[in-house]
Amino acid sequence: MSEPPEASIVRATLRALVEPRRLLPILLVATPLVAAQVHFSREPLALYLGILMCLLFVGVAPVSYRVLFPEGLDLSHGGIRLLLYATVGSGVVLTSGFVLPKLLGMGPTFLTQRFNLAICGALFLVGGWGLGRDIGFEESLTKERARAARLALEAEQAQLLALRSHLDPHFLFNTLNAIAEWCREDGAVAEAAVLRLSTMLRSVLAGVRSATWPLSQELELIRTLFDLHLLRDPDLFQLGMNVPSTGLGDVPVPPLALLPLAENAVKHGPAAGHRGRLTLDVAVRDDAVEVAIENPGASKGPREGSAGLPTVERRLALAYGGRARLALASTEGRTRVTVTLPRSGPLPGVLT
């Protein structure tokens, strides 16, 4: 992931100086100095000279410090940069407080008195160091936070890749095991199942190569999975599907994100001896879509070491940044898993 281009030190420093948390303290210091310059001086131009000296400090001191010490105060260069910084400060103070008044023919003022001028020089050097150091620390903190955010996103993407590498073969192995069992019992059913599986695998391979695919494609895959089970035992369960005929093609979802829920519904419901009606309901709202799968048989909650429901929850949390919800309810001998997804799809830039 590429780093964002950095602004120049001068522009970045000047922008940081006009932020209220720095501008207000600067004004609190500069205003009394200018007021004292006017009060203790008889020179008509004393006010303008005081304002000029304050502006030169704000515009030059922090900038020069940051240009000379971009990584902070460092004396490893034999103090050359520190000497340059002191030279810049002395030059600005002497030019504005001594040379310029002489050129303009000004009389003595409060800030241009010899002792006070030395204090101005010290304020220039110390104030420039303090402001420049503060701005540098803030920029370093901002960069580290951005770097941490990028690393967190990369870590989430790595986790999503790991989840997908688990889910895809998990589905495949379960289906192949079922077909192997059918081959021993009913060749015609096994042949039909292989044809259905080949169609499913084409969809799965397309999903592996895509970050998202339409919800309608995910539901079609789930329907094929149910049909595979019913091929072997048409009385295993009664399937009821309440799916809108339109409006699902523009809802992007992570491929194979909901398929494990359908597998679980069959595995822990009809395949575990709980015969009855298995339903899939989809409700489309303005900003969300709700997918609910209900199967006969009461749920005992995720088993220790289970990779089904917890894996789906984790994948949805990473893909949607907490905007997706998964709820498990078990009442009256039935289990219902409801997934609510934003219609806008997964977070942009997240590999799902």
Residue frames relative to the residue before (quaternion, step in Angstrom):
aa qw qx qy qz dx dy dz
M 1.0000 0.0000 0.0000 0.0000 0.00 0.00 0.00
S 0.3874 -0.7600 0.4742 0.2178 3.60 -0.62 1.10
E 0.5018 -0.6414 0.5013 0.2925 3.50 -1.26 0.68
P 0.4837 -0.6450 0.4883 0.3340 3.61 -1.01 0.65
P 0.5571 -0.6145 0.4246 0.3631 3.62 -1.02 0.70
E 0.3799 -0.7332 0.5236 0.2095 3.54 -1.00 0.90
A 0.4407 -0.6556 0.5418 0.2870 3.55 -1.11 0.72
S 0.6135 -0.5418 0.4059 0.4067 3.59 -1.19 0.45
I 0.6220 -0.5616 0.3934 0.3781 3.55 -1.19 0.62
V 0.6428 0.5379 -0.3331 0.4318 3.60 0.96 -0.84
R 0.6980 0.4600 -0.2802 0.4718 3.59 0.79 -1.01
A 0.6549 0.5142 -0.3198 0.4522 3.57 0.93 -0.86
T 0.6620 0.5081 -0.3091 0.4561 3.59 0.97 -0.81
L 0.6686 0.4959 -0.3068 0.4615 3.57 0.90 -0.89
R 0.6331 0.5152 -0.3369 0.4694 3.60 1.03 -0.72
A 0.6634 0.5080 -0.3090 0.4543 3.56 0.98 -0.83
L 0.6443 0.5486 -0.3280 0.4200 3.61 1.06 -0.69
V 0.7046 0.4538 -0.2793 0.4686 3.60 1.06 -0.60
E 0.4544 0.6519 -0.4776 0.3748 3.58 1.23 0.12
P 0.6243 -0.6088 0.3343 0.3575 3.61 -0.91 0.90
R 0.6686 0.5220 -0.3286 0.4154 3.61 0.91 -0.80
R 0.7126 0.3551 -0.2683 0.5422 3.60 1.23 -0.21
L 0.6378 0.5502 -0.3406 0.4177 3.58 0.97 -0.78
L 0.6493 0.5303 -0.3284 0.4351 3.61 0.95 -0.80
P 0.6712 0.4664 -0.3228 0.4772 3.66 0.83 -0.79
I 0.6162 0.5408 -0.3514 0.4520 3.59 1.04 -0.73
L 0.6695 0.4900 -0.2986 0.4717 3.58 0.95 -0.87
L 0.6299 0.5431 -0.3334 0.4439 3.59 1.06 -0.73
V 0.6846 0.4426 -0.2794 0.5074 3.58 1.14 -0.57
A 0.7026 0.4927 -0.2784 0.4315 3.56 0.88 -0.97
T 0.6328 0.5696 -0.3446 0.3955 3.60 0.95 -0.80
P 0.6804 0.4555 -0.3197 0.4768 3.68 0.82 -0.78
L 0.6195 0.5409 -0.3514 0.4475 3.61 1.05 -0.68
V 0.6706 0.4729 -0.3007 0.4861 3.59 0.93 -0.88
A 0.6357 0.5264 -0.3317 0.4568 3.60 1.01 -0.77
A 0.6570 0.4885 -0.3096 0.4836 3.60 0.99 -0.80
Q 0.6102 0.5538 -0.3465 0.4482 3.58 1.06 -0.73
V 0.6852 0.4641 -0.2811 0.4858 3.58 0.96 -0.85
H 0.6892 0.5101 -0.2918 0.4237 3.60 0.88 -0.96
F 0.7842 0.3345 -0.1690 0.4945 3.60 0.89 -0.89
S 0.6624 0.4641 -0.3179 0.4948 3.61 1.21 0.27
R 0.3092 -0.7437 0.5640 0.1826 3.56 -1.14 0.70
E 0.5048 0.6624 -0.4063 0.3759 3.57 1.32 -0.18
P 0.4800 -0.6966 0.4522 0.2827 3.67 -0.76 1.02
L 0.7206 0.4354 -0.2518 0.4772 3.58 1.09 -0.68
A 0.3611 0.7678 -0.4744 0.2345 3.59 1.26 0.11
L 0.6248 0.5485 -0.3468 0.4341 3.59 0.99 -0.82
Y 0.7028 0.4727 -0.2739 0.4557 3.58 0.80 -1.00
L 0.6346 0.5185 -0.3372 0.4634 3.56 1.05 -0.70
G 0.6432 0.5215 -0.3243 0.4573 3.59 0.99 -0.80
I 0.6501 0.4997 -0.3163 0.4771 3.59 0.97 -0.84
L 0.6430 0.5318 -0.3233 0.4462 3.60 0.97 -0.86
M 0.6629 0.5067 -0.3107 0.4552 3.57 0.92 -0.91
C 0.6512 0.5006 -0.3178 0.4736 3.62 1.01 -0.76
L 0.6563 0.5078 -0.3163 0.4598 3.59 0.96 -0.82
L 0.6397 0.5194 -0.3273 0.4626 3.58 1.02 -0.78
F 0.6208 0.5300 -0.3474 0.4616 3.58 1.04 -0.73
V 0.6931 0.4831 -0.2901 0.4495 3.58 0.77 -1.03
G 0.7421 0.4444 -0.2332 0.4443 3.58 0.91 -0.92
V 0.7691 0.3740 -0.1893 0.4824 3.59 1.08 -0.62
A 0.6743 0.5481 -0.3288 0.3700 3.61 0.76 -1.01
P 0.7294 0.4042 -0.2809 0.4751 3.69 0.61 -0.97
V 0.6322 0.5391 -0.3378 0.4421 3.58 1.05 -0.76
S 0.6774 0.4849 -0.3027 0.4630 3.58 0.84 -0.92
Y 0.6282 0.5245 -0.3482 0.4572 3.60 0.99 -0.74
R 0.7120 0.4619 -0.2744 0.4521 3.60 0.84 -0.94
V 0.6148 0.5289 -0.3514 0.4678 3.59 1.11 -0.58
L 0.7180 0.4402 -0.2483 0.4786 3.57 0.94 -0.90
F 0.7921 0.1765 -0.0824 0.5785 3.58 1.09 -0.69
P 0.0353 -0.8473 0.5298 0.0141 3.64 0.53 1.11
E 0.7348 0.3632 -0.2216 0.5282 3.59 1.16 -0.52
G 0.6796 -0.4443 0.2920 0.5055 3.58 1.24 0.26
L 0.6895 -0.4861 0.3428 0.4132 3.55 -1.30 0.33
D 0.0943 0.7919 -0.5882 0.1343 3.57 -0.66 1.17
L 0.1977 -0.8066 0.5509 0.0826 3.57 -0.66 1.15
S 0.3688 0.7596 -0.4744 0.2489 3.61 1.20 0.27
H 0.6533 0.4985 -0.3179 0.4728 3.60 1.23 -0.31
G 0.6219 -0.5778 0.3412 0.4037 3.61 1.14 0.50
G 0.6277 -0.5763 0.3369 0.4005 3.58 1.15 0.49
I 0.3789 0.7435 -0.4874 0.2569 3.61 1.24 0.15
R 0.6776 0.4801 -0.3046 0.4665 3.57 0.89 -0.87
L 0.6246 0.5297 -0.3426 0.4603 3.57 1.04 -0.72
L 0.6362 0.5163 -0.3169 0.4779 3.56 1.06 -0.76
L 0.6383 0.5152 -0.3243 0.4711 3.58 1.01 -0.78
Y 0.6404 0.5249 -0.3216 0.4593 3.58 1.01 -0.84
A 0.6611 0.4924 -0.3021 0.4788 3.57 0.96 -0.86
T 0.6322 0.5314 -0.3311 0.4565 3.59 1.07 -0.73
V 0.6397 0.5141 -0.3243 0.4703 3.58 0.98 -0.86
G 0.6714 0.5030 -0.3018 0.4529 3.58 0.89 -0.91
S 0.6642 0.4939 -0.3072 0.4696 3.57 0.91 -0.89
G 0.6559 0.5276 -0.3158 0.4378 3.57 0.98 -0.85
V 0.6648 0.4972 -0.3061 0.4659 3.59 0.96 -0.88
V 0.6828 0.4901 -0.2934 0.4556 3.59 0.88 -0.94
L 0.6919 0.4697 -0.2901 0.4653 3.61 0.87 -0.91
T 0.6432 0.5246 -0.3346 0.4462 3.59 1.01 -0.77
S 0.7391 0.4121 -0.2319 0.4797 3.58 0.87 -0.94
G 0.7714 0.3824 -0.1994 0.4680 3.60 1.05 -0.69
F 0.7702 0.2942 -0.1824 0.5357 3.59 1.21 -0.23
V 0.7338 0.4241 -0.2544 0.4658 3.60 0.64 -1.12
L 0.6894 0.4946 -0.2991 0.4367 3.60 0.76 -1.00
P 0.6558 0.4917 -0.3396 0.4613 3.68 0.84 -0.76
K 0.6285 0.5247 -0.3410 0.4619 3.58 1.05 -0.72
L 0.6687 0.5057 -0.3053 0.4516 3.57 0.90 -0.89
L 0.7184 0.4249 -0.2437 0.4939 3.58 1.07 -0.76
G 0.4469 -0.7101 0.4442 0.3142 3.57 1.25 -0.06
M 0.3203 0.7709 -0.4923 0.2464 3.59 1.13 0.63
G 0.4682 -0.6470 0.5247 0.2949 3.51 -1.25 0.50
P 0.7054 -0.4411 0.3162 0.4560 3.61 -1.25 0.02
T 0.0984 -0.7722 0.6255 0.0528 3.58 -1.16 0.72
F 0.7119 -0.4672 0.3183 0.4168 3.54 -1.28 0.29
L 0.7493 0.4143 -0.2348 0.4602 3.60 0.76 -0.99
T 0.6991 0.4731 -0.2824 0.4557 3.60 1.14 -0.46
Q 0.4080 0.6728 -0.5023 0.3586 3.58 1.21 0.20
R 0.6468 -0.5818 0.3139 0.3803 3.57 -0.98 0.84
F 0.6969 0.4638 -0.2905 0.4635 3.61 0.80 -0.97
N 0.6816 0.4842 -0.2918 0.4646 3.58 0.94 -0.90
L 0.6105 0.5500 -0.3499 0.4498 3.57 1.11 -0.63
A 0.6211 0.5236 -0.3371 0.4759 3.58 1.10 -0.68
I 0.6313 0.5180 -0.3312 0.4727 3.58 1.05 -0.75
C 0.6211 0.5364 -0.3375 0.4611 3.58 1.04 -0.78
G 0.6355 0.5301 -0.3263 0.4567 3.59 1.01 -0.78
A 0.6578 0.4973 -0.3059 0.4758 3.58 0.99 -0.87
L 0.6389 0.5178 -0.3249 0.4671 3.59 1.01 -0.83
F 0.6123 0.5559 -0.3430 0.4455 3.58 1.04 -0.79
L 0.7193 0.4548 -0.2603 0.4561 3.58 0.76 -1.07
V 0.7088 0.4482 -0.2736 0.4711 3.59 0.83 -0.95
G 0.6634 0.5031 -0.3121 0.4576 3.59 0.94 -0.84
G 0.6443 0.5143 -0.3205 0.4666 3.57 0.99 -0.80
W 0.6355 0.5177 -0.3195 0.4754 3.57 1.03 -0.80
G 0.6832 0.4995 -0.2972 0.4421 3.60 0.84 -0.93
L 0.6974 0.4571 -0.2795 0.4761 3.57 0.85 -0.97
G 0.6654 0.5064 -0.3090 0.4532 3.59 0.91 -0.88
R 0.6456 0.5157 -0.3126 0.4686 3.56 1.02 -0.83
D 0.6523 0.5173 -0.3138 0.4565 3.58 0.95 -0.86
I 0.6651 0.4943 -0.3033 0.4705 3.58 0.93 -0.89
G 0.6458 0.5261 -0.3183 0.4527 3.58 1.00 -0.82
F 0.6469 0.5106 -0.3157 0.4703 3.57 0.99 -0.84
E 0.6524 0.5165 -0.3199 0.4530 3.57 0.96 -0.85
E 0.6609 0.4975 -0.3136 0.4662 3.59 0.93 -0.83
S 0.6374 0.5203 -0.3300 0.4627 3.59 1.01 -0.79
L 0.6490 0.5135 -0.3159 0.4640 3.57 1.00 -0.84
T 0.6450 0.5194 -0.3195 0.4606 3.59 0.99 -0.84
K 0.6587 0.5048 -0.3086 0.4648 3.58 0.97 -0.86
E 0.6630 0.5028 -0.3132 0.4579 3.57 0.95 -0.83
R 0.6387 0.5128 -0.3309 0.4686 3.57 1.04 -0.74
A 0.6476 0.5025 -0.3205 0.4748 3.59 0.99 -0.81
R 0.6415 0.5164 -0.3182 0.4696 3.57 1.02 -0.81
A 0.6469 0.5114 -0.3198 0.4667 3.58 0.98 -0.82
A 0.6434 0.5171 -0.3243 0.4620 3.58 1.02 -0.78
R 0.6473 0.5086 -0.3201 0.4689 3.59 1.01 -0.80
L 0.6579 0.5030 -0.3128 0.4650 3.58 0.96 -0.84
A 0.6316 0.5284 -0.3338 0.4588 3.57 1.05 -0.78
L 0.6486 0.5072 -0.3169 0.4708 3.59 1.00 -0.84
E 0.6533 0.5034 -0.3184 0.4674 3.60 0.97 -0.84
A 0.6322 0.5223 -0.3339 0.4648 3.58 1.05 -0.73
E 0.6449 0.5116 -0.3207 0.4685 3.59 1.00 -0.82
Q 0.6478 0.5118 -0.3264 0.4602 3.58 0.98 -0.80
A 0.6311 0.5203 -0.3328 0.4693 3.59 1.05 -0.74
Q 0.6449 0.5109 -0.3204 0.4695 3.58 1.02 -0.78
L 0.6413 0.5214 -0.3288 0.4570 3.58 1.00 -0.78
L 0.6312 0.5213 -0.3320 0.4685 3.58 1.03 -0.78
A 0.6452 0.5154 -0.3212 0.4636 3.56 1.01 -0.82
L 0.6466 0.5210 -0.3215 0.4552 3.57 0.99 -0.82
R 0.6643 0.4952 -0.3118 0.4651 3.57 0.95 -0.87
S 0.6461 0.5163 -0.3289 0.4558 3.59 0.99 -0.77
H 0.6411 0.4917 -0.3247 0.4917 3.58 1.23 -0.42
L 0.7037 0.5028 -0.2893 0.4102 3.59 0.78 -0.99
D 0.6601 0.5440 -0.3350 0.3952 3.60 0.84 -0.92
P 0.7252 0.3895 -0.2745 0.4971 3.66 0.70 -0.90
H 0.5518 0.6047 -0.3970 0.4152 3.61 1.13 -0.55
F 0.6702 0.4791 -0.2866 0.4891 3.56 0.92 -0.91
L 0.6771 0.5206 -0.2993 0.4253 3.58 0.86 -0.99
F 0.6798 0.4965 -0.3025 0.4470 3.58 0.84 -0.96
N 0.6345 0.5319 -0.3389 0.4469 3.59 0.95 -0.80
T 0.6857 0.4858 -0.2874 0.4595 3.57 0.91 -0.93
L 0.6568 0.5091 -0.3164 0.4575 3.61 0.94 -0.85
N 0.6234 0.5305 -0.3441 0.4599 3.59 1.02 -0.73
A 0.6482 0.5144 -0.3203 0.4612 3.57 1.00 -0.83
I 0.6632 0.5027 -0.3104 0.4595 3.60 0.93 -0.88
A 0.6152 0.5437 -0.3482 0.4524 3.60 1.03 -0.76
E 0.6519 0.5002 -0.3096 0.4785 3.57 1.02 -0.78
W 0.6529 0.5156 -0.3152 0.4567 3.59 1.00 -0.82
C 0.5949 0.5860 -0.3670 0.4099 3.61 1.05 -0.71
R 0.6725 0.4940 -0.3007 0.4618 3.58 1.02 -0.74
E 0.7594 0.4114 -0.1973 0.4637 3.56 1.09 -0.68
D 0.8088 -0.0366 0.0794 0.5816 3.60 0.94 -0.84
G 0.3103 -0.7962 0.4934 0.1623 3.57 -0.23 1.28
A 0.6380 0.5346 -0.3360 0.4406 3.58 1.01 -0.81
V 0.6498 0.5009 -0.3160 0.4765 3.55 0.98 -0.82
A 0.6441 0.5269 -0.3223 0.4513 3.57 0.98 -0.85
E 0.6467 0.5175 -0.3255 0.4561 3.59 0.99 -0.84
A 0.6572 0.4936 -0.3116 0.4768 3.58 0.93 -0.87
A 0.6455 0.5244 -0.3226 0.4519 3.56 1.04 -0.77
V 0.6295 0.5295 -0.3413 0.4549 3.59 1.01 -0.77
L 0.6445 0.5112 -0.3271 0.4651 3.58 0.98 -0.81
R 0.6490 0.4962 -0.3219 0.4785 3.56 0.98 -0.81
L 0.6576 0.5233 -0.3149 0.4411 3.56 0.96 -0.88
S 0.6243 0.5363 -0.3532 0.4448 3.59 0.99 -0.75
T 0.6332 0.5147 -0.3275 0.4763 3.57 1.05 -0.74
M 0.6486 0.5182 -0.3127 0.4616 3.54 0.99 -0.86
L 0.6659 0.5208 -0.3152 0.4313 3.58 0.90 -0.91
R 0.6040 0.5383 -0.3635 0.4619 3.57 1.07 -0.67
S 0.6557 0.4966 -0.3067 0.4790 3.56 1.01 -0.81
V 0.6445 0.5281 -0.3221 0.4494 3.56 0.97 -0.87
L 0.6614 0.5044 -0.3087 0.4614 3.59 0.91 -0.91
A 0.6266 0.5140 -0.3366 0.4795 3.57 1.05 -0.71
G 0.6606 0.5148 -0.3066 0.4522 3.57 1.01 -0.80
V 0.6253 0.5473 -0.3433 0.4378 3.58 1.02 -0.76
R 0.7070 0.4540 -0.2639 0.4737 3.56 1.05 -0.73
S 0.7046 0.4474 -0.2534 0.4890 3.60 1.22 -0.25
A 0.4901 -0.6426 0.5012 0.3093 3.54 -1.15 0.65
T 0.7814 -0.0052 0.0129 0.6238 3.58 1.10 -0.72
W 0.0466 -0.7558 0.6449 0.1029 3.49 -1.37 0.14
P 0.6743 -0.5126 0.3195 0.4248 3.63 -1.18 0.36
L 0.5808 -0.5792 0.4455 0.3588 3.56 -1.13 0.65
S 0.5993 0.5706 -0.3669 0.4250 3.60 1.05 -0.68
Q 0.6508 0.5084 -0.3185 0.4654 3.61 1.05 -0.71
E 0.6215 0.5257 -0.3322 0.4765 3.57 1.08 -0.74
L 0.6726 0.4901 -0.2969 0.4682 3.60 0.95 -0.86
E 0.6142 0.5382 -0.3474 0.4610 3.58 1.08 -0.67
L 0.6347 0.5227 -0.3203 0.4705 3.57 1.07 -0.77
I 0.6408 0.5156 -0.3154 0.4733 3.58 1.01 -0.83
R 0.6406 0.5214 -0.3254 0.4603 3.58 0.96 -0.84
T 0.6479 0.5104 -0.3223 0.4646 3.61 0.98 -0.80
L 0.6158 0.5404 -0.3407 0.4612 3.57 1.07 -0.73
F 0.6501 0.4995 -0.3154 0.4778 3.59 0.93 -0.86
D 0.6488 0.5239 -0.3190 0.4504 3.59 0.96 -0.86
L 0.6124 0.5543 -0.3523 0.4399 3.59 1.05 -0.73
H 0.6682 0.4856 -0.3011 0.4764 3.57 0.96 -0.83
L 0.6879 0.4843 -0.2899 0.4563 3.57 0.98 -0.81
L 0.5207 0.6231 -0.4198 0.4055 3.59 1.23 -0.33
R 0.7076 0.4528 -0.2634 0.4742 3.55 0.91 -0.89
D 0.8077 0.0359 0.0284 0.5879 3.56 0.89 -0.96
P 0.2491 -0.8124 0.5074 0.1433 3.61 0.00 1.24
D 0.7030 0.4458 -0.2674 0.4854 3.58 1.20 -0.44
L 0.3534 0.7624 -0.4869 0.2385 3.59 1.24 0.14
F 0.7666 -0.1662 0.1180 0.6090 3.57 1.02 -0.82
Q 0.3971 -0.6589 0.5701 0.2883 3.53 -1.31 0.28
L 0.2532 -0.8036 0.5266 0.1131 3.55 -0.63 1.14
G 0.0110 -0.7780 0.6281 -0.0018 3.52 -0.95 0.94
M 0.0229 -0.8104 0.5848 -0.0263 3.57 -0.72 1.07
N 0.0662 -0.7769 0.6262 0.0042 3.54 -0.80 1.08
V 0.1864 0.7972 -0.5310 0.2187 3.55 0.18 1.37
P 0.4606 -0.6758 0.4894 0.3027 3.63 -0.77 0.92
S 0.4816 -0.6899 0.4630 0.2788 3.55 -1.01 0.77
T 0.7818 0.1795 -0.1099 0.5869 3.61 1.19 -0.41
G 0.7021 0.5128 -0.3409 0.3577 3.52 -1.37 0.21
L 0.6447 0.5355 -0.3313 0.4335 3.60 1.25 -0.11
G 0.5568 0.6390 -0.3854 0.3650 3.57 1.21 -0.35
D 0.7235 0.4160 -0.2478 0.4920 3.57 1.16 -0.54
V 0.5577 0.5628 -0.4068 0.4548 3.60 1.26 0.36
P 0.1827 -0.8112 0.5439 0.1125 3.65 -0.27 1.16
V 0.0175 -0.7811 0.6241 -0.0122 3.56 -1.05 0.84
P 0.5767 -0.5547 0.4455 0.4015 3.61 -1.18 0.35
P 0.5033 -0.6696 0.4423 0.3205 3.63 -0.77 0.93
L 0.8553 0.1181 -0.1298 0.4875 3.56 -1.08 0.90
A 0.3726 0.7437 -0.4851 0.2697 3.59 1.18 0.41
L 0.7590 0.3709 -0.1971 0.4975 3.59 1.04 -0.75
L 0.4913 0.6965 -0.4203 0.3112 3.58 1.21 -0.37
P 0.6440 0.5205 -0.3544 0.4345 3.68 0.87 -0.73
L 0.6013 0.5544 -0.3664 0.4437 3.60 1.11 -0.55
A 0.6440 0.5020 -0.3155 0.4834 3.58 1.06 -0.77
E 0.6214 0.5370 -0.3342 0.4624 3.59 1.03 -0.79
N 0.6668 0.5048 -0.3008 0.4583 3.56 0.91 -0.94
A 0.6290 0.5572 -0.3387 0.4234 3.57 0.98 -0.85
V 0.6883 0.4476 -0.2782 0.4985 3.59 1.00 -0.80
K 0.6758 0.5329 -0.2982 0.4128 3.56 0.87 -1.00
H 0.7838 0.3208 -0.1624 0.5063 3.57 0.86 -0.99
G 0.6609 0.4677 -0.3138 0.4960 3.56 1.30 -0.01
P 0.8393 0.1629 -0.0929 0.5104 3.61 -0.33 -1.20
A 0.6777 0.4980 -0.3123 0.4418 3.63 0.89 -0.83
A 0.6782 0.4555 -0.2866 0.5005 3.59 1.22 -0.37
G 0.6833 -0.5131 0.2807 0.4372 3.58 1.22 0.30
H 0.5853 0.5607 -0.3838 0.4425 3.59 1.25 0.05
R 0.1078 -0.8222 0.5574 0.0399 3.56 0.08 1.24
G 0.3885 0.7116 -0.5256 0.2577 3.54 -1.15 0.58
R 0.7111 -0.4515 0.3419 0.4166 3.51 -1.28 -0.40
L 0.1340 -0.7624 0.6303 0.0582 3.57 -0.95 0.97
T 0.0668 -0.8396 0.5390 -0.0129 3.58 -0.62 1.10
L 0.1201 -0.7383 0.6582 0.0854 3.51 -1.31 0.54
D 0.0196 -0.8091 0.5856 -0.0454 3.57 -0.59 1.17
V 0.0850 -0.7803 0.6192 0.0238 3.55 -1.00 0.90
A 0.0371 -0.7829 0.6210 -0.0099 3.56 -0.87 1.04
V 0.1921 -0.7857 0.5827 0.0787 3.55 -0.80 1.09
R 0.0897 -0.7845 0.6129 0.0280 3.55 -0.84 1.05
D 0.7620 -0.3815 0.2482 0.4607 3.57 -1.31 -0.04
D 0.8386 0.1361 -0.0355 0.5262 3.58 0.78 -1.01
A 0.7700 0.2656 -0.1579 0.5583 3.60 1.23 0.07
V 0.2003 -0.7361 0.6291 0.1493 3.52 -1.32 0.34
E 0.2037 -0.7927 0.5700 0.0718 3.55 -0.94 0.97
V 0.0790 -0.7816 0.6187 0.0073 3.55 -0.81 1.10
A 0.0217 -0.8079 0.5876 -0.0394 3.57 -0.69 1.12
I 0.0835 -0.7678 0.6348 0.0236 3.57 -0.95 0.98
E 0.0390 -0.8109 0.5832 -0.0280 3.57 -0.69 1.12
N 0.0363 -0.8086 0.5869 -0.0218 3.55 -0.89 0.95
P 0.5439 -0.5913 0.4642 0.3730 3.60 -1.17 0.44
G 0.6488 0.4820 -0.3862 0.4445 3.55 -1.10 0.72
A 0.3775 -0.7363 0.5188 0.2150 3.56 -0.81 1.04
S 0.3977 -0.7141 0.5275 0.2315 3.54 -1.00 0.84
K 0.2687 -0.7466 0.5877 0.1580 3.55 -1.15 0.73
G 0.6066 -0.5558 0.3467 0.4504 3.56 1.31 0.28
P 0.6831 -0.4756 0.3426 0.4357 3.59 -1.24 0.26
R 0.3906 -0.7150 0.5311 0.2328 3.55 -0.90 0.95
E 0.6047 -0.5504 0.4214 0.3922 3.55 -1.21 0.51
G 0.8040 0.2116 -0.1970 0.5196 3.55 -0.81 1.04
S 0.4177 0.7166 -0.4680 0.3051 3.59 1.27 0.09
A 0.2196 -0.7887 0.5629 0.1137 3.56 -1.00 0.86
G 0.5098 0.6798 -0.4104 0.3310 3.60 1.24 0.01
L 0.8076 0.2962 -0.1459 0.4886 3.53 0.06 -1.36
P 0.6699 0.4927 -0.3305 0.4463 3.67 0.79 -0.84
T 0.6394 0.5243 -0.3323 0.4538 3.59 1.03 -0.72
V 0.6469 0.5045 -0.3190 0.4745 3.58 0.97 -0.84
E 0.6398 0.5292 -0.3262 0.4519 3.59 0.94 -0.89
R 0.6754 0.4931 -0.2971 0.4610 3.57 0.88 -0.94
R 0.6607 0.5122 -0.3194 0.4463 3.56 0.92 -0.84
L 0.6600 0.4972 -0.3075 0.4718 3.58 0.96 -0.84
A 0.6389 0.5346 -0.3301 0.4438 3.59 1.00 -0.82
L 0.6884 0.4667 -0.2851 0.4764 3.57 0.94 -0.83
A 0.6870 0.5003 -0.2924 0.4384 3.57 0.93 -0.90
Y 0.7980 0.3055 -0.1398 0.5003 3.59 0.96 -0.86
G 0.4300 -0.7334 0.4499 0.2737 3.60 1.22 0.06
G 0.7359 -0.4205 0.2343 0.4762 3.57 1.00 0.77
R 0.5564 0.6257 -0.3960 0.3770 3.63 1.23 -0.03
A 0.6532 0.4677 -0.3151 0.5053 3.60 1.25 -0.26
R 0.1639 -0.7899 0.5859 0.0772 3.57 -1.13 0.68
L 0.0932 -0.7633 0.6372 0.0521 3.54 -1.12 0.77
A 0.0244 -0.8084 0.5873 -0.0327 3.57 -0.74 1.08
L 0.1627 -0.7750 0.6069 0.0684 3.54 -1.01 0.92
A 0.0269 0.7948 -0.6037 0.0550 3.59 -0.78 1.06
S 0.0566 -0.7924 0.6073 0.0066 3.54 -1.04 0.84
T 0.1815 0.7747 -0.5792 0.1774 3.57 -0.52 1.24
E 0.8642 0.0978 -0.0793 0.4871 3.54 -1.22 0.71
G 0.7165 -0.4835 0.2574 0.4319 3.55 0.90 0.94
R 0.6723 0.4335 -0.3160 0.5102 3.60 1.18 0.42
T 0.2562 -0.7584 0.5844 0.1326 3.56 -1.23 0.56
R 0.0535 -0.8007 0.5966 -0.0053 3.56 -0.87 0.97
V 0.1058 -0.7668 0.6322 0.0345 3.54 -0.85 1.05
T 0.0723 -0.8082 0.5844 -0.0103 3.56 -0.72 1.14
V 0.0961 -0.7788 0.6194 0.0234 3.55 -0.87 1.03
T 0.1107 -0.7812 0.6132 0.0398 3.55 -0.85 1.04
L 0.0501 -0.8217 0.5664 -0.0399 3.55 -0.61 1.21
P 0.4926 -0.6282 0.5015 0.3336 3.62 -1.06 0.65
R 0.4990 -0.6659 0.4640 0.3036 3.57 -0.95 0.81
S 0.6033 0.5866 -0.3533 0.4088 3.58 1.20 -0.48
G 0.5194 -0.6661 0.3995 0.3564 3.58 1.25 -0.26
P 0.7402 -0.3989 0.2940 0.4545 3.58 -1.31 -0.09
L 0.6711 -0.4844 0.3655 0.4258 3.56 -1.29 0.27
P 0.4976 -0.6494 0.4696 0.3319 3.62 -0.96 0.75
G 0.7958 0.3091 -0.2298 0.4672 3.55 -1.06 0.76
V 0.6191 0.5220 -0.3534 0.4684 3.60 1.27 -0.10
L 0.3404 -0.7389 0.5461 0.1997 3.56 -0.74 1.06
T 0.1174 -0.8370 0.5332 0.0349 3.58 -0.42 1.20
